[in-house]
């Protein structure tokens, strides 16, 4: 619920024409904070509620009225919710007291609560103190507890830890030292709490000054006071804002204050000493930053008795502040006279202190001239903020229930998005995951699963390999010169003379007109040697594709468990490396078989191709001849028309070379089809298929061969830390939210 909206609708019970009204309707004209009609301050429904409360109050003592009982229940509800950790989840209505060092904040807390807080030179409040006062008691008693919401490094805990610190106190004189001990326990979280129960004030001071003690903490000392003379109220007292400390401590205290007062449902009580100009006070600036419109800030002016009689202008300025003509706030200012050091040392009673304050405001200018007397002194101030807090809690209840319901939905959604909790025993769980992984791998390799991506990638790679093999065909130019046709590959290029040189180099004791087979073999092997690079490239691409695919399957089936996935990744990597090595050797053997013997297998295809290529090269030879001796050359040319005897003479002269070209190319045409099939088949049968077929046995053996396999599997199934932490936090949050919802739903007044 938006706090400013509540504040606009909230007022205090008051007598219609009383000069000591609890409300703001008797402020003189010109009071900028309160020159409003009743509709500006509250809604009609709230006004009716307040009228009923006024009737209860006027008929008797507020502490015995039905309104007081309802107020106590509402404050107790808010405190119970805060103790359950609700403050970190939903915006609970609360009151926070802030102020600078030596602003009179400790004296104000004492005046409100009736307790004596520790006083030392410098800062004495070093952690938040939540104080709850209940009038439902026959005699004074107090309990002190520690609430840890942060660890020693300042990180939020998943749920608050609450420790009862001391037995219930029945003597007020025991409170101050008990509070010192509780604060020391908060500032030294690594020391057992009960170690502080018997410490003296000097021992506690020595501990605080040690390097091991925290200087400030966000963890909380909770004080629950039952006092028949108290007004039902709950507030948080924060460490005073400091200046004469290291910058990190100054920043820590400021950030703590800023964190508390940033909540929209927090009422900010700013302790403002009148001994200094308001513009100079850091607490005022922080409150203004958090509550720019002043809708949830109440100023508490302290130390009016420090203004000398001669400081007339300063007194008038502060009077104008009280009357709302300067620095206006929606709920205005209260001025309190607090005991000085002498009065505290003499243990002046609370009743006497109130009498002294009343006499001061009645007899001292300009305070005696303030019309709204309710704004002067502790009783009116405490009564008003008590009623305001009670009304805030009551109006916030529907929104709190709504927020808890929304947070529960978000919490359940967060838990639903996490992997399901493992309920199987480790053996069954891991075996099932291995089976699923290996089944998916086999299905992908054999193309029998819905995921065809691996097969498609491999087939595309094999098609590319076939195209690269075709590009290794013999580069013959049937010409006596390098007259290459446009678009013809140039490297390696062999013309008729080059082929003739190869033939001559291989002649031994053959009979005339016999072409040495070795010459053809050399040219064939020259093509076959160029198959090695495409085959290796194809193989490595297939290996990389399989590796990536296996990595994806590992993440899918084992990624939830980091240790298990790491183990499976190591085993599958070793298995892939093993089959990669064996497949590499198998490919090498396949390529070596193509080197010797030069084997056709299908002579019909060879004969057909030989005939085709011989005709092709002869025709190419004629075409090159025509380009070399075009028609219409000069009369000195030996050729003047196509198809002359000179062209045929060239063909006849290089008949053997043309035959060699045709046979080598024919052999390539037959053999390249064989290698285009044998390389993919070798890879599939030596790498992909055996890897998929044998993976399950290998993975199971890697886990269950160890005698301590059961314990190992438990460790491998340990949940990934970030998921485990998230699950724990969400489950803890859900438990808290369910408790908070039950508390809210069961609340009745």
N, C-alpha and C positions, 0 to 999 in steps of 0.2 A: 504494500500500500504506500502511496506517495505521502510522505510525512507532512509536506506543506499543506496538502489537502485536508489532512486530519486536523492540523493546527488551526486552519481557517474555520473548521466546524466545531472547535472545542472551546468551552469557557469554563469558568469555575463557579461553584455554588456561592451565592451571596445574598444578603438581606437587601431589599429593594432600595432603601434610602440610607443605608448605613455609611458613615464616614470611614469605616474600616472595612469597606467592601473587599471581598476576595477577587472581584472582577476589575475591569478597566473602565467602567462607565462613569466613574466619578472624577476622571482626569480632567483638568481644566481645559477650556477651549485653547486650541493651539498645540495640544499634545499630538504630534504628528503620527505617533504609533497607534493612538487609540481614538482619534477623531473619526470613528466609524459607527455606522448603525449596527444594531444587533445582527442583522442579516449578513454583514460583512464578516462577523466573527464566527458564526455558527449556523448550522442548518436548523430548520424548525424541529426536526425529530430529535436532534441532540439537545435543543433547548428544552423540550419536554422532559427528556431524561434528567437534565440538570435540575429542573424545577422539582422533580421527585426527590432527587438527592438533597436539595436544599431543605425540603420538608423533613427528611430523615435527620438532617443535621440539626435543624432548629428545635426538634423535639427532645434532644438530649445530646450527650457527648458523642462526638464523631466516632470514637473508637468502639462504641457499643451499638452503633446504628447498623442497619442492614446494608447501607451503602459502604460502611467500613468493612463489613464482612466480605462483600463482593469485591471491594478493592484489594483486600488481602489475598483472595483467591486468584484474582487476575495477576497480581504481582508474583505470587507463588508459581503460577503457570508459566509466566515468562522466564522466571529463574530456573524452573525445572527444565524447560526447553533449552535454555542456554547451557545448563549442566549436561544435557544430552548431546551437545555439539550442534544444536540448531543454529547458533549464531553464525557458523561458517557456511550455512546452507541457505537460510532465509533471513530476511531483514527484520529482526525482532525489534520492537520498540524498546528504547533504552535511554538512559540519561548518562551523560559523560561530563565529568568535571575536568576542565583544563585551565591552565594558567602558567605564568612564568615563575621562575624561582623567586621566592620571597614575595609572592603576590598575596599571601594570606590563604592559599588553597588548603593547606593542612588545617589551619584554624577553622576554615569554613567546614571542612569534613568533620572535624570534631564537634562543631556546633550543631551540624545536622544529625550526626549519629549518636552523640553523647559519649563517644569513646575517646581515648587519648592515643594519638598516633605517634610513632617515633619522630624525634626531632634531633637533627645533627647539623653541624655546619655544612653548608652546601646542599646537595640534593639528598633527601632521605627516602623518597618514594622511587624505587628502582624497578618496579614491575606494576602492572595494573592490579588494583584492588577492587573487587566487586563487593559491594556492601548492600545487604538486604536487611531492612528493618521491619519487624512485625509487631503490632500492638497486641496480638493474641497471646498473652502470657500473663501469669500471675506474679512473676518475679523476673528480674534481669538474668539472662543467660546468653552465652555466645558460643558458637562453634566456628572453627577455622579449618579450611581444607585447601588443598593445592589442586589446581586444574592445569594439567599439561596439555597444550594443544600444538606445541612445536617441540622438535628435538633440539639437542644442544647446538646444532648448526643453524637453527632458525627455520627448518623445513617443516611444513604442516604434517601432523600425524594423521593417519587414516581415521582415527577416532580419538576423542579426548580421554586422557587418563586422570581419574580423580582419586585423591588420597586424603582421607581424614588425617589431620595433622596432630591435633591435641584433643584430649578429652574435653567435654563441654565445660566451658568456663562459667563460673557463677560469681566470680569476684572481678569487678572492673579493673582492679589494680594489677591483675595478672595479664591484662590484654596487651599492653604495650610491648612487653618483652616477648610474649607469644607471637605477636605480629612480626617483630624483628626476626625471630627464629624462623618463621614461615617464609619470610622474604629471603633469608639466607639460604633456605632449602631450595627455593626457586632458582636462585642465582648460582647454585652449585648442584646441578642435576646429577652429576656423577657420584655424589656422596649420598649414602642412605639417609632418608629423611629423618629417621629417629635419632641420627647422630647429633641433631641440632636441638633436641628437646630440652637438654640441660645446660646449654651454652649460656654463659654470662654475656652481658652487653659488651664488655671489653673483648671477650673472645670472638663474638660475632663481628665486631668492628675490625679485629685483626684479620679474620677470614675474608671480609669484604675488601680489604686493602691488598690481599694477596693476588698474585698474577693469575692463579687458577680460577678465581671467582669471576663470573660474568659481571660486567658493570651495569647492564640493563637486560631485561628479558621481556618477551611477549607473553610468557606464561603467567598465570593468574593466581593470586591469593584471594580466596573467597571467604567472606565474613558474613555469617548469618546471626543477626541480633534479634532476640526476642525481649521486648521491653514494654511493659504496660503503659509507660509514659511516652512511647515513640509514636511517630506518625508513619503509617505504612508507606514504604518507599524503597526503591532499589536504584543504585547508581554505581558507576565505575569511576574510580579516582585514578588518573593517569600520572605518570612521572611529570614533574614540572619541566617546562621548556628551559633549556640551559644555554649559557653563552661561554662560560669560562671552562671549557673542556676541549678535548681533541675533536677535530671536525667529524670524525666517524661517529663519535658518541652523540654529538650535537645532531647529526643527521638521523641517527637511529631513533632518538627520542622524538624528533619532529615527524619522522615517517610513521611512528607508532600513533602519535596524536592524529595525524592526517588520515590514517587508516580507520581509526575509530569514528571520527566525526564525518567521514565521507558517506556513511550509510544514511539513506533518505529518511529512515525511521528513528534516527538518533537525535535527541534533544541535547543541545550543546549549552552547558553552563560555563560561561567564561568568567573566571575570577579576574577582576580589573582593579588593581590598587589605585586609589585616588592620589597617591603620592607621586604619580607619573602621568604624563599626558597620554590619553588613549591612543593617539596616533603612533606613539613609540612602542606599543605593546604587541609583541609577536603573536600572542594568543588571539588577540582581536583580529589580526590580519589573517591568521589561519582559519578562524571561524568565518570571516567574511569570504575567503576563497571557497570554503566548502558550502556556505549558505549565503550566497550573494544578496538575496532579497531579504535576509534576516527573518525568515519565517519560522525557523526552528532554533534560533539562538536566544538565550536569555542572559543578560549581563548582570553579574553580581558585583556591585561596587564595594570594595573593602577599604579599610583604613581611613574612614572619614575623620577620625580623631587625630590623624597626623597632620591635617591641614591647620596651620596656625590661624589665630584670629585675624592676623593681618593679611592673610591670603584671600581677600574678599573676592577678587576676580576669579580665582580658581574655584572657590566655593560656589559662586554663581554659575560658572560653566557646568560644574557637576550637577547642580540643581536642575539646570536646563536639560541635562542628559536624562536625569530621573524622570523629568516631566515630558520627555520625548521630543524636545525641540532640537536636540542635536543627536546625531548618530542613531536615528530611530530604529527600533526593532519591533517586530510584530507583537511580541509579548513583553516588550519593555525591559526595564531594569529594576533591580532591588538593591537597596543599600543596607549593609549590615555592619554593626560595630562588634568586633571580635575581641576576646580577652588579650591583654598585653602580657608580656613576660612576667610581670609582678603578680598579676591576677592568677596566672597559671601556677606560679610557684606557691601561691597561698591556697591553691585548690579551691578557689571560689566556686560555689555551687552553680548549677545551670540556672536555677531560679534567680539567684542574685545577679548573674550575668545578664539575664534578660531584663531585670529591673534597672540595672546600670545602663543598658542600651536604650531602654525606653526613656529614661531620664535624660540621656544625652540627646536623643532626637527631639525630645519635647522642649529642651531648654537651649539648644544650640542653633544659631542661625547658620545657614538658611534652611536647615532641615526642619525646624519647627514651623516653617511656612509652607511646607509641602502639603498639598490638599489630601492626596491619597496616602493616608497614614499606613495603609496595608503594605505599602512598598518599602517600609522602613522596619528592619528587624528580621530576625530569623523565623519567628512563628508564622507570619504571613507567607514568607517565601517558601518554607517547607510545606505548608498546607497546600499552596497553589501548585507547586510542581508535583506533589503527590497525586492530586486530583487530575492533573494534566496527563501524567504517566498512565494512570488507571484508565482514563478515557481513550488514550492512544492504543493501549493494549486491546481494549474492548472493540474499538472500531477496526483494528487490524486483523482480528480473528478470521473473518471470511477470506481475506486476501492471503493470510498465512496458510489456510487450508488449501486454497487454490494453488499456491506456489509449491506446497509439498506434493500435491497430486501431480503437478507438471514435472517436478523433479523425479518422482517415482517412474513416470512414463519414460523420461530420458534415461534414467538409470537402467530400466529393463531393456530399453532399446540398445544401450551400450553393451549390456551383458549378452544380448542376443546376437550382436555383431561379432562377439568373440568366438573362437572355436569351441565346440562342445566339450564338456568335461569328459575325460577318459574314464569309462566304467569297467572296461575289460581288464583282465590280468595282463601283465607286460608281454608274456609269450603270445597270447592270442592277438593282442593289439599289433605288435610288431610283425607277426607272421601275416596277419591280414593286410597290413600296409605293403609288405614285400610282395605278396601275391598280387595285389592290385597294381603295383608298379610294374611288375614283370609282365603281367597280362596286357597292360597298356603298351609296353614296349614291343611285345610279340605282335600284337594287333597292328601296331604302326608299321613294323618292318614287313609284315606279310600283306598289308593293305586290307586287313579284315575288320578294322575298327572304324568308327565314324571319323576319326581324325586321320585324314589322308595326306596331311602336310608333308610328312617325311617321304612318302612314296613320290609325291609330286615333285619335291625338291630334288630327289635322287634322279628321277627320270629326266628332269630338265638338265641336270648335270651330265647325264649319259648322252643326251641328245647333243649337247655342246661338245662333248668328247668326240662323238662321231663326226661332227662338222670339222673339228680340228684335225682329225685323221685324214679326212678328204683333202684338206689343204696341204698335206705332205706328198701329194702325187708327184710323179716325175715331171720335171720342168724341161722337156725336150723342145728344141727349135729345129725343125727339119730344113736347115739352110746351111750354106757354106759360110755365111756371114751372120752377124748379130742383128738381123732384121726382125725385130720382135713385134708381134701384133699388138695393137693398142689394148691395154687392160690385162695383158698377159703377165703373170708373176715373173720376176726377173731373177730370183735367187732361190736355189742354185740353178743356173741356166746352162744347158748343154746343147751345142749345135752338132751338126754332122761330123765336123772335124774332131770335136771333143769326144764323141762316141768312138770314132775311128781310133783315136789315141788310146782309149781304154782297151779296145779290141787288140790293138798291136801290143800293148803292154802285157797281155795275158797269153799271147801265142807261145807255145812251146814246140812240140813235135807233131802238131796236127798236120793232117794232109791239107793240101791247098783247097780253098773254098769251104773250109770248115771253121765255123766261128767258135772260139773257146767258150765253153759253158761258164767258166770262171768270170769272163767279162760280164755276162748277164747277171751272174750272182753278185758281183761287186756293185753293179747299178741297183739291183734289187735291195741289197742290204743297206745301201745308202738311203733308200726310202724308209726301210724298216727301222733304222736307227733313229729316224726323226719321230717315231711313234712314242719313244720313251718319255719325252717331256709332256705331251698331252695326257699320257696315261698317269704319270705321277701327279700332275695337276688335278686330274679328275679324282684320283684316290684321296689326295689330301683334302679336297673339298668335301668328299663324302664323309671322311673322318670328322671334319669340323662340323658338318651338318648333324651327324649322329651325336657328337659331343654336346652341341647346343640343345638338341632334342632331349637327350638324357638329363641334362641339367634342369630343363623345364619340368620333366616328369618328377625328378627328385624334389623340386620345390613344391610341386602339387601334392605329392604323397607323404613327404617327410618334413616339409618346410616349417611346420608348426613346432617341431622339436629340433632345436638348433644342434644339439649334440648328436642326435640320431641322424639328422641330415648330413652333418659333417662326416660321420662314420660311413654312411652309404655313399657319399661322394668320393671318399678315398677308395673304397672297394670298387666302385664302378669305374673310376678313373684307371685303377690298376688293371681291371679286366679289359677295358677298352684299349689300353696300351698293349696288353698282351696280344689281343687279336689284331691290332694295327701292325705289330711286328710280323705276325704270321701271315697276314694278308700281303704285306709288303714283299715278303719272300715269295709268296704265291704269284704275285704280279711279275716279279723278276723272272720266275720260271716261265710264265706265259710268254713274256717278250723274248726270252732266250729260245724258246721252241720255234719262234718265227724265223730265227736266224739260220737254223739248220735242222733238218734238210729243207731246201726250198720245195715245198710240197703244195701240189695243186688241190688234190681231193676231188675236184670236179673239172675234168678235162673239157667237157662240152662248153662250159662257161668260158674256159680259157680260150678255146678255139674260136668261139664266137667273138670274144673281145679282141683276140689277136687280129682277126680278119677286119674288124671295125677300125682298130687303131692303125693298122697298116694302110688301109685306104685313106684314113684321115691324114696320116703323115705324108703320104705321097701327094695328096691334094694340097696340103700345106706347102710342100716342097715346090710345087708348081706355082703356087701363089707368091711365095717369096721370090721365085725366079722372075715372075712378071714385074714385081716391084723393083727388082734389081736391074732389069732390062726392059723398060717400058716401050710400048709401040710408038713409032715415029721418031726414034733416035736418028742420029746422023748416019750418013751412008757408010761411015766407018764401023758402025755397030754390027756385030756378028748376028744379032737377033733383030728381027723386024716385025714378027707377028707371034701371037700366042700359039702354044701347042707345037712349036717347032721341034726339030730333032735335037736342038741344044738342050731343051728342057728335059726331054726323055733321056738324054745322055747323062745329065746330072743324076737323075733317078737311078739309071742303070749303074752309074759309077759308085753310088752310095747305097746300093740295094741292101748290102749286109747291115749297114748302119740303120737303115730304116726298119729292117726286120728286127734288129735288137731293140730299137725304140718301141716298136709295137709289142714285142713279147714282154719287155719289162713293164710297160704300162698295163698290158693285159693281166700280168701276174698281180700287179698292185690292185687292179680292180677286183680280182677274186679275193686276194688276201686281206684287203682292208675291211671287207665285210666280216671276215672271220674275226679280226682283232677288235672290231667295233662291237662284236657280241661277247667275245671271250673276256675282255677286261671287265665290263659290268658284271658278268656272271661270276668271275673270280672274286670281285669285291663283295658281291652279295653272299656267296657261299663261303668265303673265308673271313668275312668281317661281320656284316650285319646279322645274318641268320644265326651263326654260332653264338654271337654275343647275346642275342635275344633268347636263344634256346637254353643257354647255360647260366644265365644271370641269376635266376632264382636260387639254384643250388649253391652258387658261389656266395650269395648274400646270406642265406641261411647258415651256411657253414661258417662264415665269418663271425656269426653271433653265437651259435649254439655249440661250437666246438670247445669253448672255454668252460671249465667246471663251475666257475662263478658267474655263469651267463645270466642267471636270474637277477642278481644284484646289478650286473652291468646293464641289463635291459631297463631296470627301474631308473637307473641314472640316465640312460639314453632317452627315456620318455619324460624326463623332467621338462616342464614347460618353459618356453623361452621367457627370460626374465621380465621383459617389458610387458608381455601378455599376462604373466603371473601377477605382476604388480598392479596392472590395470584391473584384473579380475578381483584381486583382493580389495582394492580401493572401492570398486563399484559395489561389491558385496557388502563391505562394511558400511558404505554410504546407504545402501538399500535398507540394511538393518536399522540404521539410525532413523531413516525416513519413515519406516514402518512404525517404529516406536513413537516418533514425533506425531505421525498421523493419528495413532491410537490415543495419544495424550490429548491432542486437539479434539478428536471426535468424542472422547469421553468427558470432556470438560463441561461441567454444569455449574451455574451460579444461582 
